[in-house]
Amino acid sequence: MTAAETHDLATRLRKESALPREWEAAFAAVDRGAFVPHRAWFDDEAGIPRPIEYGTDEWTRAVYSDEPVVTQLDEGRVAWPGVSRLVTSSASQPSMVLRMLDALDVRPGHTILEVGTGTGYNAALLGARLGDENVTTIEIDPALARQAREALHHAGHPAITVISGDGATGHPPRAPYDRIIATAAVLAGHIPHAWISQTRPGGLVLTPWGTSYRNGGLLRLTAHGDGTASGHVIGDSGFMRLRQQTTPFGHASRLAELVETDPTVTGTTTRTPPAEIGEHPDATTVIGLRLPGVQRSIGVDDPERWEVLLYDVATDSAAIGYVTPEAEHAGSYPVRQYGPRKLWDEAENAWRWWVSAGRPRRTRLGATVTPDRQWSWLDQPDNVIHPCLTPRDQSRTHRSRASTTRPLG
Ligand SMILES: C[S@@+](CC[C@H](N)C(=O)[O-])C[C@H]1O[C@@H](n2cnc3c(N)ncnc32)[C@H](O)[C@@H]1O
């Protein structure tokens, strides 16, 4: 039964050109249903994970669909059939899994470290293609690591090494690796250096990459063998962050409310369409790099009335740009800003930088990692995209200047 369902899923993926030829045999050999727990969650139309259970059509449809299946909520604190939006582990969307495996560019005999074992499904695909003995996978959540180890064992992959630990430190005992693949996202500027130092010269590190503003890139770095690595954003991805890099959760409604009601809020208008600041995939990637820590959320009342909320939990600042038919007609959009940072102004400045650079596509961006420094760039490593200084940073800079000059006096 499951072989037939795997076959049907393969047929659908092939039609979408989402099943690379080199991965056909491994995909056919690994049953996703052997890795998804019997009690899991599947997003409804509103994007809320709803409980599904083995033995039901719902579970089977979810597991053999080209969609992610949620396998853990709130680090296990929300037990099935409870519901939460805080997804902390999932079996990733099969077409995304395959796109990443394709981009990993593996060859026979390659050794792999996967960071973020989750269910173990991706590790099993790697084992089926490269030999189980060449695959090491590391998972931070001990319960998930144990489940994955058991699933891999039952599915005929007992020789895959499953480590329970923090993947940000890699796994030195089995290094160096030809390839490191992360299936949890990193923040720009926070790529673990252990991944570079544990990759063979010329080897690749493939990781979901982004910012608090847009967590959607896929970055492929080449290790140069001298402790440094660099490479381009090669496409999009949509993964949860490494656990130690998660952005504050659950502040959007409170801050949106303050923007709407607080008497200190300043109201202005802008000619920059909020869609450019809040939705454009290339612009939002660059704005995120220039405004680290700032988060973004879209609120939709109806298709013609919606808003872009920007917020920074560290300084309790927020801003909203409103889209209405009247604003669209006038080409002038209301903006409200709350708190010490004028986030809308900051985002518009970052957007202007992107426009003045010729509105580059996000695949023209890249990153370089060295042992003591890392940065993002446009086109080549010397064209650095600097984070904008916030008012807080500026006062810090003045303070540190003052303190370095004082001893001379
Ligand atoms: C999208 S899931 C991985 C899906 C998985 N590759 C599969 O095939 O099912 C991301 C996983 O990364 C894990 N994770 C998050 N931070 C981690 C870290 N620092 N080290 C190792 N694993 C981590 C999460 O617990 C979660 O299980």
The ligand as an SDF file (V2000), in Angstrom:
LIG
                    3D

 27 29  0  0  0  0  0  0  0  0999 V2000
   12.2850   21.0270    9.5510 C   0  0  0  0  0  0  0  0  0  0  0  0
   12.8100   19.9830   10.8130 S   0  0  0  0  0  0  0  0  0  0  0  0
   13.8740   18.8490    9.9930 C   0  0  0  0  0  0  0  0  0  0  0  0
   13.2240   17.8920    9.0800 C   0  0  0  0  0  0  0  0  0  0  0  0
   14.0450   16.6480    8.8740 C   0  0  0  0  0  0  0  0  0  0  0  0
   15.2510   16.8680    8.1450 N   0  0  0  0  0  0  0  0  0  0  0  0
   13.2390   15.5210    8.3010 C   0  0  0  0  0  0  0  0  0  0  0  0
   13.6450   14.9170    7.3200 O   0  0  0  0  0  0  0  0  0  0  0  0
   12.1990   15.2030    8.8870 O   0  0  0  0  0  0  0  0  0  0  0  0
   14.0230   20.9400   11.6840 C   0  0  0  0  0  0  0  0  0  0  0  0
   14.6550   20.1920   12.8420 C   0  0  0  0  0  0  0  0  0  0  0  0
   15.8120   20.9040   13.2590 O   0  0  0  0  0  0  0  0  0  0  0  0
   15.9510   20.6660   14.6550 C   0  0  0  0  0  0  0  0  0  0  0  0
   16.8930   21.6400   15.2070 N   0  0  0  0  0  0  0  0  0  0  0  0
   16.6590   22.9320   15.5340 C   0  0  0  0  0  0  0  0  0  0  0  0
   17.7680   23.4840   16.0410 N   0  0  0  0  0  0  0  0  0  0  0  0
   18.7260   22.5460   16.0260 C   0  0  0  0  0  0  0  0  0  0  0  0
   20.0860   22.5180   16.4150 C   0  0  0  0  0  0  0  0  0  0  0  0
   20.6880   23.5940   16.9490 N   0  0  0  0  0  0  0  0  0  0  0  0
   20.7680   21.3590   16.2610 N   0  0  0  0  0  0  0  0  0  0  0  0
   20.1740   20.2540   15.7430 C   0  0  0  0  0  0  0  0  0  0  0  0
   18.8810   20.2260   15.3810 N   0  0  0  0  0  0  0  0  0  0  0  0
   18.1650   21.3470   15.4860 C   0  0  0  0  0  0  0  0  0  0  0  0
   14.5280   20.7970   15.1530 C   0  0  0  0  0  0  0  0  0  0  0  0
   14.3750   20.2200   16.4370 O   0  0  0  0  0  0  0  0  0  0  0  0
   13.7610   20.0700   14.0560 C   0  0  0  0  0  0  0  0  0  0  0  0
   13.5870   18.7270   14.3780 O   0  0  0  0  0  0  0  0  0  0  0  0
  1  2  1  0
  2  3  1  0
  2 10  1  0
  3  4  1  0
  4  5  1  0
  5  6  1  0
  5  7  1  0
  7  8  2  0
  7  9  1  0
 10 11  1  0
 11 12  1  0
 11 26  1  0
 12 13  1  0
 13 14  1  0
 13 24  1  0
 14 15  1  0
 14 23  1  0
 15 16  2  0
 16 17  1  0
 17 18  1  0
 17 23  2  0
 18 19  1  0
 18 20  2  0
 20 21  1  0
 21 22  2  0
 22 23  1  0
 24 25  1  0
 24 26  1  0
 26 27  1  0
M  CHG  2   2   1   9  -1
M  END
$$$$
